[in-house]
Amino acid sequence: MTSILSWIKTDETAKDSLTRVVTERPLFFLPPPLQRLPVRAGNVVEIIGPPFSAKTLSLTQAAISCILPKKWKGVQYGGLECGVLFIDLDCRFDVLSLSHALRRRIIDTNRSKTKKSNIDCDNELFADCMKRFSYIRCYNSFEFLATLKTLPYLLQNEKEKQGGSQYMLILDSTRTFYWKDHSLEVPTSLTDTSRRKNISLQSVAETVVQEINNLQLQHSIVVLLSRSAAVGDTQSTSRRGQVFESRDPSTLRHHDSMPSVWKSIVSHRVLLHPSGGGFKDQSCGTFVTKWLFPPVNFSDTFIICDDGSLLLV
């Protein structure tokens, strides 16, 4: 009771309040192609785009930047040195690809610092980074909701082990169960309508949003989401079901079919799309980004290198 009263009676100036918030929840930048706007704990960043638009690859690069340390044995890696929990909803994420990309990042950083061509990966650093990465697969919405329910306790245990204050939660392919949930109906005779909600796409979305909000109240985390979305063009023309798109990123539009409650938690939304010509040009590995929220008047173009890394052009 004494601690509660002391907290209520404490006066705090605007300067002290701002200093405390900036210290507890500092701003930082995600790696390309998400580097344009800073984020902090409490933000929810959503990556949308058509299939094969480098969404999962962007999540992988963000995860690597988080689990890398800021400095290791005198070498600056520029990482956030925080834990990552990756929840895979379409069960297609390859952890081995992440480990290969992490090894390449470590080798490339060491090569640039030492100016030597033949450098092996620092296995001690690699193991230390992988300790900060956790991976969970969910095969339906019920497993996803059950996982969200346990996250407060899981994150608390992970923070106690690692000693860090910040954490990143990554949800890959949040639209995977859309059609299953959309068609999910429970007979009224089997449902106690006075106490329980009918299972539907709306009720599942509301529960997910509620759990994420509760998680952010208890922990200092950044949430990074990805989902597929139908993308068109304001200057496109259709013929026999085909869409011909212009090369101007400013004309890109997406069709959002998610429940409105889902949009309420998103603080940042970025659209990834193949550059020009829609899916026909995806083999060239050139993509554009467009920030939908907050709106940004410029876009970035990036390519996927042979080693799987992303490079701004």
N, C-alpha and C positions, 0 to 999 in steps of 0.2 A: 504493500500500500504506500509505503514511504517513497519508493521509486516512482510510482505513478503520480503522486502529488508533486514530486520534484520536477517531473517532466511537464506537467501541466503548468506549473508556476514559472518555468524558465522563459525568460524573455530573449528574443533573438532578433537582431537587426536584419534589415534586408541584405546588407553586405555579408553578414555571417551566414545567412540562409543560402545565398547564392554560392558562397565559398564551399559550404557543406555539400550542396547538391552537385557541384562540379567535381568535388573530390570523390564523393561516393559513387557518382555515375558520370565518369568522364566521357567526353566525346571521342570517337575514333572512326577511322575510315576502313571500309571493307576493301578487299583487293579488286582489281579490274575483273569484270566490267561494272562493278558496283561502287566505284570509288568516288563518284561525283558528290554525294551528299553524306555528311557525317551522321552517325547513329550513336545511341547510348542505350544503356539498360532501360528496359521498359518499352522500347520500340519494337514494332513488328514489321519486318521487311518482306514483301511478297514479290516473288519473281514469276511472271506469267509469260506464256508464249505457246506457239504451236509445238507439236512433237518434233524432236530432234533440233531444238534451238539452243542447245548448250545450257539448259537450266541446271541439270544435275552436275554438270562440269563446273558451273559457277559456284554451286554449293560446296563442291569438293575443294575448290581453291580457297573459299572462305573458311572452311574447316581447318585446312592446313595453316592458314595465317593465324588462326586462333591457338592451335596447339603448339606452334613454334614458340620458343622463348624470345624475349627481346634481345638477350645477349647470352652467349654461351662460350666460355673459355676465351674471352676477349674478342669474339667475332659477333658483329651485329647482324641478327637475323630479322629484326623488325617485327617479330610476332607479338601476339597479345598475351601469350602464356596463360591461357584460361582453358577450362574444360569445355568439351563439346559432346552433346548427346544427339546422335543422328537417328531419327525414327524413319525407317524406310517403309512406305505404305504400298508401293507397287512391287516390292521385293526384287528389284533388279539392280540395286546398288552393289557395286563391286568394291569391297574393302581392299582387295589386293591392288586395284588401280590407285586407290588413295595412298597406299603404302609406297607404291612405285613413284607416284608424284611427289610424295614427301621426301623420298630419297633423292630424287632429282633436284628438288629445291635446296636440300642441304649441300649436295655436291656442287651445284652451280654457285651457291653463296660462298662456299669455301674456295672455289676456283677463282672467283673474282677478287677475293681478298688476298690469296697467296700467289696469284699469277702463275700457278702450276697447272699443267694440263692433265697429269695423271694423279687424280685424287680419289680416294675411296670414301664411302659414306661413313660418317661418325656413328657407329652402331649404338654407342652409349646415348648420344643425343636422340637418335631415332627411337630407341626404347623409351626414353623419357617423354617424348612427344606422344607416342602411342598410348601411354598410360592415361593421357588426358582425353582420349577418344573412346566413346562408348557407342555401341550400335545395337538397335532393336528393330526387329521386323514385326509388322502387324498385318494380318491377313484379312481382316474385316473391321468394320466400325466398332464392334463390341470389344475387340482386342485393343483397338486404338483408344477407346474411352477408358478401358481398364488400365492401360499404360499411363494415361494422363492422370488418373486418380492416384497412382503410386509415385508420380514424379516428385512431389514435394519432399517425400522421405528419401527418395533416391538421390536427388540433388544435394540434400543436406548431408548425406553420408559421403558423397563424392567431394563436397567442399571441405569436409573435415579431414579427408585423406590428403587432398591436394593443397589445402591451405589457401586457396584462392577465393576471391570475393565475387568475381564475375563468372558468368557461364553463358554459353550459347546453345540454344535449342534449335535444331534443324528438322523440319518436317518436309520430306520429299514426296511430291505427287499427292497433294491433299485432295485432289479431285478423283482419286482412284475408285472410291466406293460410291461415287455420285449416283450412278444408275441403279446400283443395288439398293441404296437408301431411298432413292426416289420411288422405287416400286415396292418398298417394304410396307406391308400393311398387316396389322394384327386384328383378328376378328374381335368385335366388341364384346362377345361373350367370354373371351379369354382375358380381357383387360378390365381392371378395376378403374373406371374412368374418374371416380371420385378422388383417387389418390395418385394415380400414375398417368403420365402423358402417353398418348399414342405414339408408337415408334414410327418416325418419318424422317425425311431429309431435313425438315425444319427443326425437329426436336434434337436430332443428332448434332446439327450445326450449333444450336443454342447451347448444348451441353459442352461441346468442344470450346466454344468461345468463353463460357463461364469458367471452365477449368484452366484455360490459358490466363485469364484475368486473375484468378486466384493464385496461380503460380507466380505471376509477376508481382503480386502483393507480398508474397513471402520470400522471393528470391530476386537478386539482381541479375536478370537475364535479358539477353537479346534473342528474339525469335525470328528465324529466317525460314520462310515458306517458299515452296514452288508448286505450281499447278499448271496444267495445260489449259489453253483457252483458244477458242476459234478466233483467228485474226483475219481481218479484211482490210479494205482500202477504201477511203472515201472517194477515190477517183477510179475505182476498179469497175470493170464491166464483166458480166457473167454470160457464158455461152455454153449450153449443155453441161451445166454443173461445174464448169471450170472458172476459176477466178484469175484474172490477169492483173497483177499489182504493179504499181509504180515503184520507183527506187527512192522516193522521197519519204524519210521516216516520219515526217510531220503529218502525213496523211494516213498513217496506220491507225486502225481502230480495232478494238476487241469486243467480242460478245461475252458479257459476264452473266452466267446463269446461276451463280452461287446465291444462296439466301442473303437477304440484306443484312441480317445480323452478323454474317461473316465479315462484311466490309467494315463493321464498326470497330474492329480491333486493329485494322491495318493502318499503320502510320506512314509507310513508304510502299510504293508499288512501282515496279519497273518492268517494262515489256522488252523481251528479247525476240528477235525475228531474223530469219535469213535475209541477207542483203539482196534485194531485187529479185523479181521473178518467182517469188514464193519457193515451193519445195524443189523446183527444178534446179536451183542454184545451190542447194545445200551441200553438194559434193565439193564445192570450192571452199567451204569452211569459213565463209565471211558472214558476219552477223552485225546487226545494229541494235543499239539500246535506246529506249525512249522512256523517260521518267514520267509516269502518269500522275503520281502523287508523292510529294509535292510536285506540281508541274514545273518542268525545266525546259527552257527554249532551245536547248542544244542536245545533240545525241553523240554517241561514240560508236565507232566501228572497230571491231576486233576480229581476229582470226584464231583458228585452232591450229596450233603447231603440230608437227608430227609426233612430238613427245606428249601431247595432250594438254600442254599449257596454253593459256590465253594471252594474246599479245595485242595491245592497242595499235591501231594503224591510223 
